[in-house]
Amino acid sequence: MLVNSMHDILRAGRNVWCERPVAACGLLVDGDDYYRAIYQAAQGAKRYIVLAGWQFDSDACLLRGEEAKRATLPVALLKYLDALCAKNEALHIYILAWDFHVVFSLERQWMQELRFKWLTSDRLQFRFDSSHVEGGSHHQKFVVIDGELSFLGGLDLCDHRWDDRRHCDPNPLRVSRGEPHKPFHDVQPTRWVARWVPSWLGCSTAAGKHLEAKHSTCPQAARPSRTSCRRAQCRSPRHASP
């Protein structure tokens, strides 16, 4: 039996938590497009940026090659976010990363709390998330800007994730910490939403007061490709099985 429409699939209370209005949506393929979109979109942030991920690296480069040479702001993730705080005194940035297991320690950047919390603006807040069941992890990867523009998918802002659509091997631009890495492929949907307030993140009261949607402008690199779409949200109990 063929499904006639999305209404036959998405049903609040049965297989989704709720639906929220979406003005437009699109799909960013691979890190080259996604990192560029984040770089452009974050510069338009007026009040806040929320970032959550399985992994972050302070030196992950958002732009490469000639684009990086022409950039007027730093292109490394942490220096870029800190520069945005310096430019806009009203901007708050919240970063939530998985408090990773010891088996991943050799793959991760050391002393991240020192790098993200103590060497940056007071308005850039970084936390490790360990609120998951045994054997689980914080695996959500998203960025939300001013409660209106969101990116949610499979790409972290970290080393070894950047690649372009060609996936050439070798590629002189596909470098992490000075060393080439293997081709990598993933996608990151972008949504232009009317309101996005991540209360389920368990943000502090101090953070929560900033998480209200305001009108902003969508950057060219994140321009949605569809204007007629639906968005459903799912969530699990806090200590449910993975």
N, C-alpha and C positions, 0 to 999 in steps of 0.2 A: 504494500500500500504506500503510495507516494504521499509525502508531507506537503500539504497545500501552501503553507506559509509558516513563518517563524512563530506565529501565534500558536501553532500546533506543537511547538517544541518548548518554548519558554513559558512557564507557568509559575507565578509567584506562589510560594507556599508548598509547591510540589518538588520542583527541581532547581529553583532559584530562590534567593532570599527576597529580592525586590527588583523592580525596574526603575531607572531614573532617566529623565529626558536627556537626549544627546543631540546637539545642534548639527554635528558633522563628525566624521571619523575617517581614518585612513590607516595605511599599513607601511611601516618603515622596514625595509629589508636590509639586514646586516648592519654592523656597527658603524660603517662609514656614514650612512644616512642618519642613523639614530644619534650618534655622537654630535654630528653637525646640527641636527635639529635641537638637541639639548643646549648646545652652545648658543644658538640664536635665541631660543625661547627663554632661557634663563636671564638674558639681558633685559627682557621686557618685564620681568617680575617686579611688582610694586610692593608687595607686602610679605610674601613668604614662598619658600620652596620646600617641599617635603620629598626626601629621597629614601627609599627602602631597597635593600638588596641582600643577596646571599654573600656578596663580596664587594668591597670598594678598595681602590688603590689610589693613594694621593697623587701619584705621578702618572696616572692613566691620561694619555693625550687625547683630547676631544677633536682636535684638528691635526691634519698631517700635511706634509709637503708644502706646496705653494700657499695653500690656505693658512697654514700655521705661520708662514713668514709674513703674510699680510695682516695677521690678527693684531688688533690694538690692545687686547687683554691677554693675560697668560692663557696657555692652552692646556696645561696640566690641571687635572680636576680640582685639587684642593686649592692651589694658588688662584685658580679662576673663581671659585666660590668665595674665597676670602676677598678677592678684588671686587666682586659684586657687593659685598657688605660694605666695603670702603667707599664705594660710589653712591650707595643708597643707605642712608642712616635709618630708614624705616624697614629695611629688609631683614627678615629672620629666616635662617636656613636650618632645617632639622634633618639629620641623617640617622637612619636606623639600620644597623648591620647585624648579621648573624654572629653570635658569640660562638665561633667555630670550634669544632672538636680538635683535640690535640693531633689527630692523624693528618690534619690539613696544615699544621703549623709551618712546615717547610715550604708550602706553596703561598703562604700569606705574608703580607707586609708586616714587619715587626713594629711594636710600639705605636700602634695606630691611635690609641687614646691620647697619647702625648702629641702626636702629629695633628690630629683633628681637633682636639679640645683645647690644648694649651698653647698652640702656636698660631692660632687664628683669632678672628674677631669673637667677642663675647656673644654675639648674635648668631654664631654658627655653633650649633649644638650637635654632639655626636654621642650615640649610645649603642652598646651591644645588646642584642636581644637573645635571652636564653629561656624565654617563656614558651617552651614547646615540650612535647612528650619525649620520653627516653627513646632514642633512636631516630628522632625527627630533627628538623632544622627550620630556621626561618628562610624560606625560599622565594618569597615574593620579590618581584623586581619592578619597581615603578617610580615615577617622578610626577609630582603634582605641583602646578604653578598657579598660585592665587585662586585655587579652588575652581578653576575653569578649564585649564588645559592639562591633560594627563597622558602619560605614556605608561603602558602596562603590558609586559610581555616576558620574553625569555632572555633579555640581555642585561648583564651587569655592567656598571661603569668601573671596569677594572682591567688589569693586564690580561693579555691573551684572548680578548674578546673582539678587538677591532679587526675588521676585514671589509673589503669592498665586494661588489657583485661579481667580479671576475674570478676571485679566489685563485689567483695565480700563485704558483709556487716555483721560485721564490718571488716575494714582493718586498722591495726595499722599504716600503712604508709600514709593513706589518711587523713592527718591532715592539717588544716590551722589555723595559729595563736594559736597553742596549743590545738585546739579543733577538734574532728572528724567531717567530713562532709559527705554528701550523695554521693552515686556513681554518676559518671558523664561520659557521652559518647559523643565523637565528633571525627572528623577527620581533618587532616591537610596535603593536598597534598604538595609534594616537587618537585621542577623543577630545572633542571640543564640547564640554559639558556645561550645563546651566549652574550646577552646584556640586561640589565634591568636598565633603567634610569627613575625614577618616577617623571618626570617633573610636572605631574598633582598634585603632593602633594603641590605645591606652596612653595617648599623649597627656602630658601634664597640664594642669590648669593654665600655667603660664604660656604653654604652646597653644592650647586650645583657643584662646582669645584671638589669635591671629588667623585661625583657619576658617575664614569666611570668604566666600566668592565675591570678587569684584570684577568689573568689566576690564578686559585687557585685549591685546591684539595678537593674533596668531602669526608667528613668523613664517616666512616663505618656506623654509626647509621642513616645517611641520604642517604645511597646508593640507587639510583633509581632502580626500579624493571622493568622498560620498557625503551627501547632505541628507539622505533619508536612511536612518538606521535606528536600531534599538540597542539598548545596553542593559544587561541583566547582571546583578551582583550575587555572588555566592560567598558564604562564609561558614566556617566550621566552629563548633564549640571550642573554647579556649584550650581544653585539654583532651580533645578528641584524638582518635588514632590517626596516624598519617594516612 
